[in-house]
Amino acid sequence: MYQYSRFDHEFIAERVAQFRAQVARRLDGSLTEDEFKPLRLMNGLYLQLHAYMLRVAIPYGTLNSRQMRQLAMIAERWDKGYGHFTTRQNIQFNWPKLEDVPVILQALADVEMHAIQTSGNTVRNVTADHFAGAAADELADPRPIAELIRQWSTDHPEFQFLPRKFKIAVTGSPNDRAVTRAHDIGLRMTKQDGLRGFEVIVGGGLGRTPMIGKTLSPFVPLDDLLPYLEAVVSTYNLLGRRDNKYKARIKITTHENGIEEIKQRVEAQFAKIKLRFAGADLQLLKDIEQQFAPPKFRASSEPVEADSAPAQSPAFRAWLDTNISAHKTPGYAIVSVSLKKPGATPGDASADQMRALAEIARNFGHDELRISHEQNVILPHVLRTDLPQVFQALRQADLAAANIGLISDIIACPGMDYCALATARSIPVAQQIATRFQALKLEHDVGPLKLKISGCINACGHHHVGHIGILGLEKAGVESYQITLGGDAGAEAEIGTRAGPGFGADEIVPAIERLLLGYLQLRLDRNESFLEAYRRLGLAPFKALLYPQARKAA
Amino acid sequence: MSVTAISKVVTANDLRSGEVLYLRFPHSWTPELARASVIKDNDLAKASLAFAQGQPNAVVGAYLSDVIDKSDGPKASHFRERFRSTGPSNYRHGKQEL
């Protein structure tokens, strides 16, 4: 993986030193809160409901064991012994003290990490397919491009005060695991006449006005990608609205001006700036690509399959069924480690768990870890023969939940338990749904299901693209939960449809239970997933399950 | 029910720790809502908020919050303020550690 250059080290060190001085000036009264707030936000430091929150970028979700151990150390030393992995491949610490933040940033810099541009109207952490570099279905590893974009966008002088925040996601696989159609820019690797390039999607986003991104160009050759991206962001920087925060994202710019107008402007700008890049970006990309050379995979002659070893426990077999994905190298597997044990807070890992993950990655995973936007941890390169040992080690760390892609594998934002913007809690709803379906022992019967919960309209929990989405709002002084159905975060991304009036905090879990028990009756057979059944039948029968009273009244 | 009236407290976050604090007359801050001073007079509310905003090196983001004044101290009238006064529901962290 990428190692910081001297430039990276110096830049990060300078920013840490600046922030140390800024915090000191805030504490001695030389800076007012109004003056300090933008400075702390530039460094990912928010003030939330109960405490400060530090959001640390994990570029394209990639970590090594040393970095994971450092996150554990930070969690233990300056926080409350855990961290929260987010839907944007960041980690958030919920309880840092202001005066400790500069030293935390130094500890991050020591392992080549930072919190820069994890807030503010800038290009945010560049996210990528969490199976990047390992997936059997990818054209190529998208992370070198993601790293190039990180370097280009970090402290980019033109893009520090964009109309609004700007999120970029990259995938190298046709099976979109990076939700590229719900980003300001989504990049999907593709090939044309043997030439590598990207489909550039623009104007996707969730939040209060959810929109699926539109294709700005079906193919931009790799050689042109960075100037093309610069042309897009530059066009948005000038054209995007600054009069209304809620109309400032590029999705609205695209919607109001039309994709053709945006395309024309981007192409004119691209023609103007392309020559300026003069190939420096491509030289840099070559250097970066070398650093993402695949690990030296070992050949294995003894594949362990779930049913070939008699000693395997049912728990191990269940875990193999749900938590393992196809690796591009024979004899290897991708392991998804669930941070969604029923009853746990989705995305949270204790310091001990982080250290266990680091240890497992070092011993069995070529020292690589990934964080997924679904708030799980990935061990991208595990020899299949090592899977029993990996499972045992995960079990010891209480990380062996066999539920990837099932109903308890819920995305949930921090909600009103932490977030100052939230209008309702998300975490308890996720906990209750997961434990309820565990008790019913129906999770495997229900099968593949993406349930996503947001505690406010900003949609950090991606509820719009959940097969079942839950949005927490306030209604008449109490928490109220709206259900959307039929959303999809995959390659054919789709925004879910609101099913009807909201449910109270004590009604939401029974409503989900009615919905899924009803689905078991409605489906053609076990192979028809919830989403497929919904697409076949439409909203009406599912709505009837959610609102039985309305049916009776009618 | 010992509910007497809708009343207000001044609340803010501690500059150093971010912890939720409440103004206690004459001029101290308490982390416990039950120990906050309840304000029932608009002029006093205005003056108390001004006092809080005049302490930028102690607290951040001061505002007036509605409470229900009960015999054992004020209680938050909105669920958001109730969560602020208690802490998160998934761990016994923050004020629940006291």
Interface residues (C-beta under 8 A of the other chain):
Chain A: R26 L27 G29 T32 E33 L47 Q48 L49 H50 A51 Y52 K80 N94 W95 K97 L98 E99 T345 D348 M416 D417 Y418 R425 I427 P428 Q431 E474 G477 V478 E479
Chain B: N13 L15 R16 S17 G18 E19 V20 P56 N57 V60 G61 H78 F79 R80 F83 R84 G87 P88 S89 N90 Y91 H93 G94 K95
